Amino acid sequence: MRIAIVDYAAGNLRSVQRACQEVGLEAFISADPAEVLAADKVIFPGVGSAVSAVDTLHQRGLFDALLEFHQTGKPVLGICLGCQIVLEYTEEGNKDCLALIRGVVERFDFADRHFKVPHMGWNSVEIQQSHPLLQEVSSGDEFYFVHAYYVRPTDAETIIGMTDYNIEFCSILAKDNLFATQFHLEKSGKKGLSILEAFGRWDGGSHVK
């Protein structure tokens, strides 16, 4: 099984690769669209700016490669910035994104300055729907977040997990062969690794349509 970690200059790639190795998955890092398309599964990670990330995806030919890969029905896993860019549009730089799931990405904007932006650190997730990747995860389990923007999917059936940070926001979303988390699996201890391990077994099937 060949798992491609998409390299679009959005950082954290080696950490994701090491996490894969820890759960027995062999994954390679690639910025080559042909290699990504030839993979059995794709991990779409990332930290940093959505503006430069989307621009780099286009420059490297990876934007169209990801769209084509998704259409094959093979499993795709988005992490953090890779969770946001699968929606239609982000407020960050007013960028059009991959539109694999309907919805937008918005910035946290709190009148209560007790809530700092970015949202950083451990926080709990409340599971809204079951999913094959969450067999070892229960409501209330905590994961590690670092983000100033959050996803707002249009369709409620794509919302798998919610997290409270002054507002409730979607922290896990999924549709068909796509599963994505706003939190960092590779920084979230055993629970994060359990999702990654389950991704290795997943064939892309889900009750979420």
Backbone as numpy.savetxt, mean C-alpha at the origin, in Angstrom:
# Nx Ny Nz CAx CAy CAz Cx Cy Cz
8.67 -18.69 -7.45 7.83 -17.48 -7.45 8.71 -16.22 -7.45
8.43 -15.34 -8.40 9.21 -14.11 -8.53 8.36 -12.93 -8.06
8.83 -12.26 -6.99 8.14 -11.09 -6.46 8.97 -9.86 -6.77
8.40 -8.92 -7.49 9.09 -7.68 -7.85 8.71 -6.57 -6.88
9.73 -5.90 -6.33 9.54 -4.68 -5.54 9.83 -3.51 -6.48
8.83 -2.69 -6.72 8.94 -1.64 -7.73 9.82 -0.50 -7.24
10.85 -0.21 -8.01 11.80 0.86 -7.68 11.45 2.11 -8.48
10.79 3.06 -7.79 10.48 4.33 -8.45 11.04 5.50 -7.63
12.20 5.24 -7.04 12.95 6.25 -6.28 12.17 6.80 -5.11
11.36 5.94 -4.49 10.55 6.38 -3.35 11.03 5.79 -2.04
12.22 5.20 -2.04 12.86 4.81 -0.79 12.29 3.57 -0.12
13.00 3.12 0.91 12.58 2.04 1.80 12.57 0.66 1.14
13.17 0.55 -0.03 13.09 -0.69 -0.79 13.82 -1.84 -0.10
15.03 -1.54 0.40 15.82 -2.60 1.05 15.14 -3.13 2.30
14.48 -2.25 3.05 13.77 -2.68 4.25 12.64 -3.65 3.89
11.94 -3.35 2.81 10.86 -4.23 2.36 11.44 -5.56 1.89
12.55 -5.51 1.17 13.19 -6.74 0.70 13.64 -7.60 1.88
14.23 -6.98 2.90 14.67 -7.73 4.08 13.48 -8.35 4.81
12.37 -7.62 4.87 11.17 -8.16 5.52 10.66 -9.38 4.75
10.71 -9.31 3.43 10.32 -10.47 2.61 11.20 -11.67 2.94
12.50 -11.44 3.01 13.43 -12.52 3.32 13.14 -13.13 4.69
12.74 -12.29 5.63 12.47 -12.75 6.99 11.32 -13.75 7.04
10.36 -13.61 6.11 9.22 -14.54 6.09 9.36 -15.58 4.98
10.58 -15.69 4.43 10.86 -16.75 3.47 10.49 -16.44 2.03
10.32 -15.17 1.71 9.97 -14.79 0.33 11.19 -14.19 -0.36
11.45 -14.65 -1.55 12.52 -14.07 -2.35 11.94 -12.97 -3.23
12.43 -11.76 -3.04 11.93 -10.62 -3.80 13.10 -9.85 -4.38
12.93 -9.35 -5.59 13.98 -8.56 -6.22 13.47 -7.15 -6.47
14.40 -6.19 -6.41 14.07 -4.78 -6.63 14.34 -4.44 -8.09
13.38 -3.79 -8.73 13.55 -3.50 -10.15 12.86 -2.21 -10.56
13.54 -1.46 -11.44 12.96 -0.28 -12.09 12.68 -0.56 -13.56
12.78 -1.82 -13.95 12.60 -2.23 -15.34 11.15 -2.68 -15.56
10.39 -1.98 -16.39 8.99 -2.36 -16.61 8.82 -3.80 -17.09
9.73 -4.27 -17.93 9.63 -5.64 -18.43 9.79 -6.66 -17.31
10.72 -6.40 -16.39 10.92 -7.31 -15.25 9.70 -7.30 -14.34
9.13 -6.13 -14.12 7.94 -6.03 -13.28 6.79 -6.82 -13.91
6.58 -6.66 -15.20 5.50 -7.36 -15.88 5.69 -8.87 -15.88
6.94 -9.32 -15.86 7.21 -10.75 -15.88 7.11 -11.41 -14.51
6.98 -10.61 -13.46 6.92 -11.14 -12.10 5.60 -11.87 -11.85
5.60 -12.71 -10.81 4.38 -13.40 -10.38 3.54 -12.52 -9.46
4.23 -11.68 -8.70 3.55 -10.77 -7.77 4.35 -9.47 -7.73
3.67 -8.39 -7.35 4.33 -7.09 -7.27 4.06 -6.45 -5.91
5.14 -5.91 -5.32 5.01 -5.08 -4.12 5.33 -3.64 -4.53
4.40 -2.75 -4.20 4.48 -1.35 -4.59 4.63 -0.51 -3.32
5.87 -0.34 -2.82 6.09 0.35 -1.55 6.31 1.85 -1.78
6.87 2.52 -0.78 7.25 3.91 -1.00 7.06 4.81 0.21
7.96 5.79 0.30 7.86 6.87 1.27 8.23 8.16 0.54
7.79 9.29 1.08 8.19 10.56 0.49 7.09 11.22 -0.31
7.48 11.95 -1.34 6.59 12.81 -2.09 5.85 12.08 -3.20
4.53 12.24 -3.23 3.74 11.66 -4.31 4.05 12.34 -5.63
4.41 13.60 -5.59 4.72 14.35 -6.82 5.88 13.71 -7.56
7.02 13.56 -6.88 8.18 12.96 -7.53 7.95 11.49 -7.83
7.17 10.82 -6.99 6.91 9.40 -7.20 6.13 9.17 -8.49
5.05 9.92 -8.69 4.26 9.75 -9.91 5.07 10.14 -11.14
5.82 11.23 -11.03 6.66 11.65 -12.16 7.67 10.57 -12.52
8.29 9.96 -11.51 9.28 8.92 -11.76 8.65 7.68 -12.36
7.46 7.32 -11.89 6.75 6.19 -12.48 6.56 6.38 -13.98
6.16 7.59 -14.36 5.98 7.89 -15.79 7.32 7.86 -16.53
8.32 8.48 -15.95 9.63 8.57 -16.62 10.24 7.19 -16.87
10.03 6.26 -15.95 10.63 4.93 -16.06 9.74 3.93 -16.79
8.56 4.36 -17.20 7.65 3.45 -17.87 6.93 2.51 -16.92
7.04 2.77 -15.63 6.45 1.89 -14.62 4.97 2.16 -14.39
4.52 3.36 -14.70 3.10 3.71 -14.51 2.25 2.76 -15.36
2.55 2.70 -16.66 1.79 1.82 -17.56 2.02 0.35 -17.24
3.24 0.02 -16.80 3.54 -1.37 -16.44 2.69 -1.83 -15.26
2.51 -0.97 -14.28 1.68 -1.31 -13.13 0.22 -1.48 -13.52
-0.27 -0.61 -14.40 -1.64 -0.75 -14.89 -1.82 -2.09 -15.60
-0.86 -2.42 -16.45 -0.94 -3.67 -17.21 -0.83 -4.88 -16.30
0.10 -4.82 -15.33 0.25 -5.94 -14.39 -1.03 -6.16 -13.61
-1.64 -5.10 -13.13 -2.87 -5.21 -12.36 -3.97 -5.88 -13.17
-4.03 -5.60 -14.46 -5.06 -6.17 -15.32 -4.89 -7.67 -15.51
-3.70 -8.19 -15.24 -3.48 -9.64 -15.39 -4.17 -10.43 -14.28
-4.52 -9.77 -13.19 -5.12 -10.46 -12.05 -4.12 -11.02 -11.06
-2.83 -10.83 -11.34 -1.81 -11.30 -10.39 -1.76 -10.36 -9.19
-1.34 -10.86 -8.02 -1.42 -10.08 -6.78 -0.52 -8.85 -6.75
-1.09 -7.76 -6.23 -0.38 -6.49 -6.04 -0.54 -6.06 -4.58
0.57 -5.68 -3.96 0.56 -5.21 -2.57 1.11 -3.79 -2.52
0.30 -2.84 -2.08 0.74 -1.45 -1.91 1.03 -1.15 -0.45
2.09 -0.38 -0.21 2.48 -0.03 1.16 2.73 1.48 1.24
2.09 2.15 2.18 2.26 3.57 2.49 2.01 4.44 1.24
3.03 5.06 0.67 2.83 5.86 -0.53 2.27 5.00 -1.66
2.67 3.74 -1.69 2.13 2.81 -2.67 0.67 2.50 -2.45
0.16 2.75 -1.26 -1.27 2.63 -0.98 -2.01 3.85 -1.54
-1.42 5.02 -1.42 -2.08 6.25 -1.86 -2.15 6.36 -3.38
-1.07 5.99 -4.05 -0.99 6.21 -5.50 -1.91 5.28 -6.28
-2.47 4.25 -5.64 -3.40 3.38 -6.36 -4.78 4.02 -6.52
-5.05 5.13 -5.83 -6.31 5.82 -6.00 -6.27 6.73 -7.23
-7.33 7.50 -7.43 -7.45 8.28 -8.66 -6.65 9.58 -8.65
-6.55 10.19 -7.46 -6.02 11.56 -7.41 -5.49 11.84 -6.02
-4.40 12.59 -5.93 -3.89 13.04 -4.63 -3.81 14.56 -4.57
-4.19 15.11 -3.42 -4.06 16.55 -3.20 -2.60 16.99 -3.20
-1.70 16.06 -2.90 -0.29 16.40 -2.87 0.20 16.68 -4.30
0.36 17.94 -4.63 0.79 18.32 -5.96 -0.29 18.22 -7.02
-1.54 17.95 -6.58 -2.67 17.83 -7.51 -2.35 16.85 -8.64
-1.99 15.64 -8.24 -1.54 14.63 -9.20 -2.62 13.58 -9.48
-2.78 13.25 -10.75 -3.57 12.09 -11.12 -2.73 10.84 -10.86
-3.37 9.81 -10.31 -2.65 8.60 -9.92 -3.12 7.41 -10.76
-2.88 6.19 -10.26 -3.12 5.00 -11.06 -4.60 4.66 -11.26
-5.44 5.09 -10.35 -6.90 4.87 -10.45 -7.27 3.39 -10.49
-6.56 2.58 -9.72 -6.92 1.17 -9.59 -8.10 1.01 -8.64
-8.27 1.98 -7.77 -9.41 2.04 -6.85 -9.96 3.46 -6.90
-11.27 3.60 -6.91 -11.89 4.92 -6.95 -11.69 5.64 -5.61
-11.35 6.94 -5.69 -11.17 7.72 -4.48 -10.03 8.71 -4.60
-9.81 9.46 -3.53 -8.81 10.51 -3.52 -7.94 10.41 -2.27
-6.83 11.13 -2.32 -5.91 11.21 -1.18 -5.92 12.64 -0.67
-6.16 12.81 0.63 -6.27 14.14 1.23 -5.24 14.29 2.34
-4.95 15.54 2.67 -3.98 15.84 3.72 -4.67 16.00 5.07
-4.07 15.49 6.13 -4.56 15.77 7.46 -4.53 17.28 7.71
-5.61 17.81 8.27 -5.68 19.23 8.57 -6.48 19.39 9.86
-5.76 19.54 10.96 -6.41 19.54 12.27 -6.37 20.92 12.93
-7.50 21.37 13.43 -7.53 22.58 14.24 -6.89 22.31 15.61
-7.06 21.09 16.09 -6.49 20.66 17.36 -5.01 20.34 17.15
-4.12 21.22 17.61 -2.69 21.05 17.37 -2.08 19.95 18.22
-2.90 19.33 19.06 -2.43 18.16 19.79 -2.11 17.03 18.81
-2.80 17.03 17.68 -2.58 15.99 16.67 -1.59 16.51 15.64
-0.39 15.98 15.71 0.69 16.44 14.85 0.56 15.82 13.44
1.05 16.55 12.47 1.15 16.07 11.11 2.62 16.12 10.70
3.21 15.00 10.27 2.55 13.74 9.93 2.11 12.92 11.14
1.17 12.04 10.89 0.78 11.01 11.83 1.92 10.00 11.87
2.55 9.87 13.02 3.75 9.04 13.11 3.73 8.19 14.37
3.96 6.90 14.19 4.05 6.00 15.33 3.04 4.87 15.24
2.89 4.16 16.35 2.01 3.00 16.40 0.56 3.43 16.61
-0.35 2.77 15.89 -1.78 3.04 16.06 -2.54 1.76 15.70
-3.74 1.66 16.23 -4.51 0.44 16.03 -5.35 0.51 14.76
-5.71 -0.66 14.27 -6.56 -0.80 13.09 -7.80 -1.60 13.48
-8.96 -1.09 13.07 -10.21 -1.80 13.28 -10.62 -2.45 11.96
-10.70 -3.77 11.96 -11.00 -4.51 10.74 -12.49 -4.37 10.41
-12.77 -3.98 9.18 -14.14 -3.79 8.71 -14.66 -5.00 7.93
-13.76 -5.69 7.25 -14.11 -6.86 6.46 -12.98 -7.88 6.54
-13.33 -9.14 6.42 -12.29 -10.17 6.40 -11.57 -10.14 5.06
-10.35 -10.65 5.06 -9.56 -10.72 3.83 -8.51 -11.82 4.01
-8.16 -12.53 2.94 -7.17 -13.61 3.06 -5.83 -13.18 3.64
-5.45 -11.92 3.51 -4.16 -11.46 4.03 -4.21 -11.12 5.52
-5.40 -11.19 6.12 -5.55 -10.75 7.51 -5.92 -11.89 8.45
-5.55 -13.09 8.09 -5.92 -14.24 8.92 -5.27 -14.21 10.30
-4.12 -13.54 10.42 -3.43 -13.44 11.71 -3.62 -12.07 12.37
-4.53 -11.26 11.82 -4.74 -9.89 12.31 -6.14 -9.76 12.88
-6.24 -9.10 14.03 -7.53 -8.85 14.68 -7.73 -7.35 14.88
-8.98 -6.93 15.01 -9.26 -5.54 15.35 -8.54 -5.16 16.63
-7.93 -3.99 16.62 -7.17 -3.52 17.78 -5.68 -3.76 17.68
-5.26 -4.60 16.75 -3.82 -4.79 16.54 -3.20 -3.48 16.06
-1.95 -3.25 16.48 -1.28 -2.00 16.16 -0.22 -2.18 15.08
-0.08 -1.11 14.28 0.88 -1.07 13.18 1.57 0.28 13.16
2.65 0.37 12.41 3.47 1.59 12.43 3.16 2.48 11.22
2.82 3.75 11.52 2.42 4.72 10.51 3.42 5.87 10.41
3.63 6.37 9.21 4.32 7.65 8.98 3.70 8.26 7.72
2.79 9.23 7.89 2.14 9.81 6.71 1.42 11.11 7.07
1.42 12.04 6.12 0.70 13.30 6.26 -0.59 13.30 5.45
-0.72 12.35 4.54 -1.90 12.22 3.68 -2.58 10.89 3.95
-3.88 10.82 3.69 -4.62 9.59 3.92 -5.56 9.32 2.76
-5.90 8.06 2.56 -6.76 7.69 1.44 -8.24 7.80 1.83
-9.03 8.24 0.87 -10.49 8.31 1.07 -11.16 7.62 -0.13
-11.31 6.29 -0.05 -11.93 5.56 -1.15 -13.40 5.95 -1.33
-13.86 5.91 -2.56 -15.25 6.24 -2.87 -16.19 5.12 -2.45
-15.76 3.89 -2.69 -16.64 2.73 -2.47 -16.34 2.09 -1.12
-17.37 2.02 -0.28 -17.19 1.48 1.07 -16.71 0.03 1.05
-17.06 -0.72 0.01 -16.68 -2.13 -0.03 -15.19 -2.34 -0.22
-14.47 -1.27 -0.59 -13.01 -1.40 -0.73 -12.28 -1.09 0.58
-13.01 -0.66 1.60 -12.41 -0.32 2.89 -12.34 -1.58 3.76
-11.12 -2.00 4.08 -10.92 -3.22 4.85 -10.58 -2.91 6.31
-9.85 -1.81 6.54 -9.48 -1.43 7.90 -9.55 0.07 8.10
-9.89 0.50 9.32 -9.97 1.92 9.66 -9.09 2.20 10.88
-8.57 3.43 10.94 -7.73 3.86 12.06 -8.20 5.25 12.49
-8.12 5.51 13.80 -8.55 6.79 14.36 -7.34 7.65 14.71
-7.25 8.81 14.08 -6.25 9.81 14.44 -6.93 11.17 14.36
-7.73 11.45 15.38 -8.62 12.61 15.44 -9.79 12.48 14.47
-9.54 11.93 13.31 -10.59 11.51 12.39 -10.39 10.03 12.10
-11.44 9.37 11.67 -11.29 7.99 11.22 -10.91 8.00 9.74
-9.88 7.25 9.41 -9.47 7.17 8.02 -9.22 5.72 7.64
-9.26 5.46 6.35 -9.03 4.11 5.84 -7.53 3.80 5.91
-7.19 2.72 6.58 -5.78 2.32 6.70 -5.46 1.02 5.97
-6.50 0.29 5.55 -6.33 -0.88 4.68 -7.42 -0.83 3.63
-7.04 -0.97 2.38 -8.03 -1.04 1.31 -7.70 -2.20 0.39
-8.71 -2.69 -0.31 -8.50 -3.81 -1.21 -9.61 -3.87 -2.24
-9.24 -4.37 -3.40 -10.21 -4.67 -4.45 -9.60 -5.71 -5.38
-10.32 -6.81 -5.56 -9.87 -7.87 -6.45 -8.45 -8.31 -6.07
-7.49 -8.17 -6.99 -6.13 -8.66 -6.76 -5.21 -7.62 -6.14
-5.77 -6.52 -5.67 -4.99 -5.44 -5.04 -5.30 -5.37 -3.55
-4.24 -5.30 -2.74 -4.36 -5.11 -1.29 -3.34 -4.05 -0.91
-3.74 -3.07 -0.09 -2.82 -1.98 0.25 -3.02 -1.51 1.67
-1.91 -1.15 2.31 -1.94 -0.67 3.69 -1.28 0.70 3.78
-1.88 1.61 4.55 -1.26 2.90 4.78 -0.06 2.76 5.72
-0.11 1.80 6.61 1.00 1.58 7.55 2.11 0.78 6.88
3.27 0.79 7.52 4.44 0.09 6.99 4.47 -1.33 7.53
4.24 -2.30 6.65 4.31 -3.71 7.06 5.70 -4.05 7.59
6.72 -3.52 6.93 8.10 -3.89 7.25 8.57 -3.29 8.57
7.80 -2.37 9.14 8.15 -1.75 10.42 7.17 -2.11 11.53
6.26 -3.04 11.24 5.15 -3.31 12.16 5.25 -4.64 12.88
6.46 -5.13 13.06 6.67 -6.33 13.86 5.99 -7.56 13.30
5.59 -8.47 14.19 5.06 -9.77 13.78 3.76 -9.63 12.99
2.91 -8.70 13.37 1.64 -8.55 12.67 1.86 -8.06 11.24
2.76 -7.11 11.07 3.08 -6.64 9.73 3.67 -7.75 8.87
4.58 -8.52 9.48 5.20 -9.63 8.75 4.19 -10.72 8.41
3.17 -10.89 9.26 2.16 -11.92 8.98 1.37 -11.58 7.71
1.15 -10.29 7.46 0.46 -9.87 6.23 1.36 -10.13 5.03
2.62 -9.82 5.18 3.57 -10.05 4.10 3.70 -11.54 3.78
3.74 -12.35 4.81 3.82 -13.80 4.61 2.57 -14.32 3.91
1.40 -13.80 4.32 0.14 -14.20 3.67 0.10 -13.76 2.21
0.72 -12.63 1.91 0.79 -12.17 0.52 1.55 -13.19 -0.34
2.56 -13.80 0.26 3.32 -14.81 -0.46 2.48 -16.02 -0.85
1.44 -16.31 -0.08 0.56 -17.45 -0.37 -0.65 -17.07 -1.21
-0.95 -15.79 -1.29 -2.19 -15.30 -1.89 -2.18 -15.42 -3.41
-3.31 -15.88 -3.96 -3.41 -16.00 -5.41 -4.10 -14.81 -6.05
-4.47 -13.81 -5.22 -5.12 -12.62 -5.75 -6.63 -12.64 -5.64
-7.18 -13.75 -5.14 -8.63 -13.86 -4.99 -9.11 -13.22 -3.71
-10.32 -12.67 -3.73 -10.88 -12.01 -2.56 -12.39 -11.90 -2.73
-13.08 -11.75 -1.61 -14.52 -11.49 -1.68 -14.80 -10.04 -2.08
-13.78 -9.19 -2.02 -13.98 -7.77 -2.30 -13.97 -7.54 -3.79
-15.04 -7.01 -4.35 -15.17 -6.81 -5.80 -15.18 -5.33 -6.15
